[in-house]
């Protein structure tokens, strides 16, 4: 499902905005000052440890980012255990060396991506 968010819901003059993609992984984000798709997005993503070594963060851009960064923001997400982060046209994929601890909403990452 795709949501078109009116500019007044997320655009602040001279400020930054974080949009949660947890419940809406496919969002068309537009820069109201340019009337064009956004080329830079950032946010925080929270997931539960399930025993998996791979986690996906939807970024909402219109293509594969040329620059992206993911940083663990919880102890269980542990930056030193991240093997690599890759990007696709729809998501940032975090791959761990060893599966993070199993738990409920115990993994969080701060992330950014740019076309």
N, C-alpha and C positions, 0 to 999 in steps of 0.2 A: 504494500500500500504506500502511496506517495502523498505527502502533505505539502501543500504550498503555503508557506507561512507569510502573512502580510508583513511588509517591512516594519510597521510600527510595533510589532510584537517583539522584535529582537534588535532593532537598530537604535543605538544611542549615539548622538552626535559626540564625537571625540572620545568615545569609550569602547570597551570591548564587551562581547557577549558570549556566554557559554550556553550551548543548546545540548540538552541531554538526548542522546540517540538510543538510550536503552530501550525505551518503549516504542520508538519510532525510527527504526534503522534505515529507512529510506526517505530522506527529507530533501527537497529542493531548497537550497539556501541561496537567497539573492541579496546582493549588496544594493540597498535602496539608493545610494548616491550615484551608482553607475547603471542601475537597472540591468545588471548582468549577474550571472551565477557567481557566488563567492569563490575566491581563489585561495583563501586561507581560513582554516577552521581549527578550533582547539576545544578541549574539554576534559572531563574526568569520567572514567568508566569504572564501574564496580561490578564484579562478577563473583561467583562462588567457586572455590576450589573443588574440583570433581575427580581428581586423579589424572586429568588430562595434562599433556605437556604443551598444548596449543590453545591459544585464546584469540578471538577475533573482535576487533573494535570497528564498528561501522563509522566511516568518516563523513559521508554525505556529499563529497565533492563530485564534480561531473566527469572525472577521469582519474587516472592513477597519479598520485602525488609525485612531484619531482623531489620534494623534501618532506621528511617526516621524522618525528621524534616521539618516543614513548619512555616515560620514567615511572618506575614503581612509586606509589605513594602510600603503600601499606607494608608492614614488615613481612607479611606472607608473600607479597608479590616480588620481593627481593631482587633488586637490579643485578646482583652478582650471579644469579642463577639463570638470567636470560641468555639464551644461546644466540638468537638473532631476531630482528624485527623486519618484516617485509611488508610491501604495500601492493594491493591490487586496486582495480578500478572502484571497488566498493568498501574495502576494509583495510585496516592495519592488522597484521597477523603477528602475534607474539609467540615465539617458540622457546620453551624452557629446556635446559639440560636435564633436569629432574622435575617431576610434577610438583607444583607448590602444594602446601598443606591443604587437606580437605577441610572445608568449612563453609559457612553461609555468609555471603557478602564479605569475605575476608581478603579479597584481592582488589586492589584499586590502582589505577594508573592515570597519570596526567599525560595528555598527548596533544600533539599539534601536527597539522599537515598542510602543505601548500602545493598548488598545481605548478 
